[in-house]
Amino acid sequence: MSRSFVKDADESVGERPPEIPLSEHPNYVTPRGLAQLHPIKSDLAMQIDIPDYARPESFALTFDGYLRVFADGLYDFRLASDDGAVLRIDGETVIDRDGPQSPGESAGQIGLAAGLHAISLKYFQDGGGKGLSLRVRTAAAELQPLSAKALFHHVESIAK
C-alpha cells in the first residue's frame, strides 16, 4: 500500500493527494492476519528452526509447548529471524520482532523459577531470505541454542 503524507500547515503542497483504497485482500503479515490462517501441516518439532519442508516464501510457523529450566534465574534469550517472530514465555512477551524485516537478532530477558514454563514462538516468512534461531543463556553460561532436552510438547511427556 502506498500513501502520501502532507503537513496540514504546509500551504506550498497544493492539492492533497486522493485517498488510495485499501486492497480487498487480507494482509496475513500481521498477528491478526496470521490468526485467521489454518495450519496445512502439523508435527512435533525437536528444536526451534525452519523445517526442510517449508516453502521458500509466504508461510508461518507456530511453536507451542513447554520449556523446562533447572534453576531459578534470569534467562537471556536471543531470537534471530528473517522476517518476523515473537517469543512468549508464560504468556509474557519476551522478544517482539514482529513485522517484515531484514535478518537480525533481538534480545530479551525474563526471570524464571526452576520448573516448567509455557513457551510460544510465532514466526512468519514473507519474501526474500528466511531464517530462525533461538539461543539462551543464564548469567553463568555462554549463549547456546535452546536444547531439545528443554522443550516438551505435552506435560505428560516430561520424565521426572
C-alpha positions as CSV (number, residue, x, y, z in Angstrom):
1,M,0.0,0.0,0.0
2,S,1.3,3.5,-0.8
3,R,0.3,6.6,0.9
4,S,1.3,10.3,0.7
5,F,1.8,12.4,3.8
6,V,1.5,16.2,4.0
7,K,1.6,18.7,6.8
8,D,-1.7,20.4,7.5
9,A,0.0,23.8,7.8
10,D,2.1,23.5,4.7
11,E,0.4,25.7,2.1
12,S,3.1,25.0,-0.5
13,V,1.9,21.5,-1.1
14,G,-1.2,22.4,-3.1
15,E,-3.9,19.9,-3.7
16,R,-4.0,16.9,-1.4
17,P,-3.4,13.5,-3.0
18,P,-6.5,11.4,-3.3
19,E,-7.2,8.6,-0.8
20,I,-5.9,5.3,-2.1
21,P,-8.3,2.4,-1.4
22,L,-7.1,-0.5,0.7
23,S,-6.8,-3.9,-1.0
24,E,-9.8,-6.2,-0.7
25,H,-7.3,-9.0,0.0
26,P,-6.5,-9.6,3.7
27,N,-3.0,-8.8,4.9
28,Y,-1.8,-12.0,6.6
29,V,1.5,-10.5,7.6
30,T,0.1,-9.2,10.9
31,P,-0.7,-11.0,14.1
32,R,-4.4,-10.7,13.4
33,G,-3.9,-11.9,9.8
34,L,-1.9,-14.9,10.9
35,A,-4.6,-15.8,13.4
36,Q,-7.1,-16.2,10.5
37,L,-5.0,-18.9,8.8
38,H,-5.4,-22.6,9.4
39,P,-2.5,-25.0,9.5
40,I,-1.9,-27.1,6.5
41,K,0.7,-29.3,8.3
42,S,1.3,-30.0,12.0
43,D,4.1,-32.0,13.5
44,L,6.3,-32.3,16.5
45,A,9.5,-30.2,16.4
46,M,12.6,-31.3,18.2
47,Q,14.1,-27.8,18.0
48,I,13.1,-24.3,17.0
49,D,14.1,-23.9,13.4
50,I,12.6,-23.8,9.9
51,P,11.7,-27.3,8.8
52,D,13.1,-28.6,5.5
53,Y,9.6,-29.0,4.0
54,A,8.8,-25.3,4.4
55,R,8.2,-23.4,1.2
56,P,10.6,-20.7,0.2
57,E,8.2,-17.8,0.9
58,S,4.8,-16.8,2.3
59,F,4.5,-19.2,5.3
60,A,4.2,-19.0,9.1
61,L,5.2,-21.3,11.9
62,T,3.9,-21.7,15.4
63,F,5.9,-23.5,18.1
64,D,3.8,-24.1,21.3
65,G,4.9,-26.3,24.2
66,Y,6.8,-26.2,27.5
67,L,10.3,-25.1,28.4
68,R,11.9,-26.8,31.4
69,V,14.5,-24.8,33.3
70,F,16.5,-26.5,36.0
71,A,17.5,-23.5,38.2
72,D,15.9,-20.2,39.3
73,G,17.5,-17.3,37.5
74,L,17.4,-14.5,34.9
75,Y,17.4,-16.1,31.4
76,D,18.7,-14.1,28.4
77,F,17.1,-15.1,25.1
78,R,18.3,-14.1,21.6
79,L,15.9,-14.5,18.8
80,A,17.2,-14.2,15.2
81,S,14.7,-14.1,12.4
82,D,14.1,-13.0,8.8
83,D,11.2,-12.0,8.7
84,G,9.2,-11.5,11.9
85,A,9.0,-13.6,15.1
86,V,7.6,-13.2,18.6
87,L,8.7,-15.2,21.7
88,R,6.4,-15.5,24.7
89,I,7.0,-17.4,27.9
90,D,4.2,-18.0,30.4
91,G,2.1,-15.5,28.3
92,E,4.6,-12.7,28.6
93,T,6.2,-11.3,25.5
94,V,10.0,-11.7,25.9
95,I,11.1,-10.7,22.4
96,D,9.0,-9.0,19.8
97,R,10.5,-8.9,16.3
98,D,7.1,-8.8,14.6
99,G,6.7,-7.3,11.1
100,P,8.5,-7.8,7.9
101,Q,12.2,-7.1,8.4
102,S,15.8,-7.8,7.4
103,P,17.8,-10.5,9.1
104,G,18.6,-9.6,12.7
105,E,18.7,-10.7,16.3
106,S,16.8,-9.2,19.2
107,A,17.4,-9.9,22.9
108,G,15.1,-10.2,25.9
109,Q,15.3,-11.4,29.5
110,I,12.9,-13.0,31.8
111,G,13.2,-14.3,35.4
112,L,12.2,-18.0,35.6
113,A,11.8,-20.3,38.5
114,A,13.0,-23.9,38.2
115,G,10.3,-26.0,36.5
116,L,8.0,-25.9,33.5
117,H,7.0,-22.8,31.6
118,A,4.6,-22.4,28.7
119,I,6.6,-21.3,25.6
120,S,5.2,-19.9,22.3
121,L,7.1,-18.7,19.3
122,K,5.4,-17.4,16.3
123,Y,7.3,-16.8,13.0
124,F,6.4,-15.8,9.5
125,Q,8.3,-15.6,6.3
126,D,7.1,-13.0,3.8
127,G,9.6,-12.9,0.9
128,G,13.3,-12.9,0.3
129,G,15.7,-14.6,2.7
130,K,14.5,-16.6,5.6
131,G,16.0,-17.6,9.0
132,L,15.0,-18.5,12.5
133,S,17.0,-19.4,15.6
134,L,16.6,-19.1,19.4
135,R,19.5,-19.1,21.8
136,V,19.6,-18.8,25.6
137,R,21.9,-18.3,28.5
138,T,22.0,-17.8,32.2
139,A,24.4,-15.4,33.9
140,A,26.9,-18.2,34.3
141,A,26.7,-19.7,30.8
142,E,27.5,-18.9,27.2
143,L,24.8,-18.3,24.7
144,Q,23.7,-21.6,23.1
145,P,20.8,-22.9,21.0
146,L,17.8,-23.9,23.1
147,S,18.4,-27.6,23.9
148,A,15.9,-30.1,22.6
149,K,16.1,-31.7,26.1
150,A,14.5,-28.5,27.5
151,L,11.5,-28.5,25.1
152,F,8.3,-30.6,25.6
153,H,5.1,-30.8,23.7
154,H,2.9,-32.4,26.4
155,V,3.4,-32.0,30.2
156,E,2.8,-35.8,30.5
157,S,5.9,-36.5,28.3
158,I,8.3,-35.0,30.9
159,A,10.3,-37.5,32.8
160,K,10.6,-36.6,36.5
